[in-house]
């Protein structure tokens, strides 16, 4: 499957902005999770809650990086599947 350019300059800019915002949000979420902030509020917080927090953070950052990559390549996976997008 060739990654043909299927978005214009507006779409590229929107995906890069979206990806950057999502990566920043992921980094912000890392700080309280790293310092175990939820366990300060709740004494009996299960370990699975902290593990799930890390999974959510990693998925958030990877999703943001994928969006940045889409913007840089000029390719959109949703458009490649045949859906129409506004941008």
C-alpha positions as CSV (number, residue, x, y, z in Angstrom):
1,X,0.0,0.0,0.0
2,X,1.5,3.3,-1.1
3,X,1.1,6.3,1.2
4,X,-0.1,8.8,-1.4
5,X,-0.7,12.3,-0.3
6,X,-4.5,12.5,0.3
7,X,-4.8,15.7,2.4
8,X,-4.1,19.4,1.6
9,X,-2.1,21.9,3.5
10,X,-5.0,22.7,5.9
11,X,-5.3,19.1,6.7
12,X,-1.6,18.7,7.3
13,X,-1.6,21.7,9.6
14,X,-4.6,20.5,11.5
15,X,-3.1,17.0,12.1
16,X,0.2,18.5,13.3
17,X,-1.5,20.8,15.7
18,X,-3.8,18.1,17.0
19,X,-0.9,15.7,17.4
20,X,1.2,18.3,19.3
21,X,-1.6,19.1,21.6
22,X,-2.3,15.4,22.4
23,X,1.4,14.7,23.0
24,X,1.6,17.7,25.4
25,X,-1.6,16.4,27.2
26,X,0.1,13.0,27.5
27,X,3.2,14.6,29.0
28,X,1.1,16.6,31.5
29,X,-0.7,13.4,32.5
30,X,2.7,11.7,33.1
31,X,3.6,14.1,36.0
32,X,0.9,13.2,38.5
33,X,1.1,9.5,37.6
34,X,4.9,9.4,38.0
35,X,4.7,11.0,41.4
36,X,1.8,8.7,42.5
37,X,-0.6,11.6,42.9
38,X,-3.8,9.4,42.9
39,X,-2.4,7.3,45.8
40,X,-2.1,10.5,47.9
41,X,-5.8,11.0,47.6
42,X,-6.9,7.4,48.1
43,X,-5.1,5.1,50.5
44,X,-6.3,1.8,49.1
45,X,-5.8,2.5,45.4
46,X,-5.2,-0.8,43.6
47,X,-2.0,-1.3,41.6
48,X,-4.1,-2.0,38.4
49,X,-5.3,1.7,38.5
50,X,-1.7,2.9,38.3
51,X,-0.9,0.4,35.6
52,X,-4.0,1.5,33.6
53,X,-2.9,5.1,33.9
54,X,0.4,4.3,32.3
55,X,-1.3,2.4,29.5
56,X,-3.6,5.4,28.8
57,X,-0.6,7.8,28.8
58,X,1.4,5.7,26.4
59,X,-1.6,5.3,24.1
60,X,-2.2,9.1,24.2
61,X,1.4,9.9,23.4
62,X,1.6,7.3,20.6
63,X,-1.7,8.6,19.1
64,X,-0.4,12.1,19.1
65,X,2.9,11.0,17.5
66,X,0.9,9.1,14.8
67,X,-1.2,12.3,14.1
68,X,2.0,14.3,13.7
69,X,3.4,11.7,11.4
70,X,0.2,11.8,9.3
71,X,0.6,15.5,9.0
72,X,4.2,15.4,8.0
73,X,3.5,12.6,5.4
74,X,0.4,14.3,4.1
75,X,-1.5,11.1,4.5
76,X,-4.7,10.4,6.5
77,X,-5.7,6.9,7.5
78,X,-9.4,7.8,7.7
79,X,-9.3,9.1,4.2
80,X,-7.3,6.1,3.0
81,X,-10.2,3.9,4.3
82,X,-12.6,5.8,2.0
83,X,-14.3,8.2,4.5
84,X,-14.7,11.9,3.7
85,X,-13.3,14.4,6.2
86,X,-14.0,18.1,6.4
87,X,-10.3,19.1,6.6
